[in-house]
Amino acid sequence: MINFRSLLVWKVSIAYAVKLYPIIIGIVEIEQYGLISQMKRSSVSICSNIAEGCSRKSTREVSRFFDIALGSSYELETQLILVRELELLDKEVTSMLISELNYIQAMLNKYNRKLMENPKKSLE
């Protein structure tokens, strides 16, 4: 079992979700239960799946949840691209959010690669 609270990728993904919420709340009200709701769920899913994966006993299970978190990050990236293309949010803001999300994606890939290369070694 891995202590998810000590993983930098979990800490960064929590900070990202906290940062994202107030930004996307400013998007037009008509999208509140559509795209915005999905973006909130995707951002929460990233850090939640990291935490859930860390509770698993096998390397394969931990890796699977990191893959799910990565998938959620790609969902969110797609949603941010849609928001940008629909001009619901400033292009500079969406570019910054996508850039930060790409950093989280790279971290998830690195953690997962490290985990699979040496399953006995701690990720912390």
Buried (B, 14 or more C-beta within 10 A) or exposed (E): EBEBEEBEBBBBBBEBBEEBBEBBEEBEEEBEEEBBEBBBBBBBBBBBBBBBBBEBEEEEEBBBBBBBBBBBBEBBBEBBEBBBEEEBBEEEBBEEBBEBBEEBBEBBBEBBEEBEEEEEEEBE
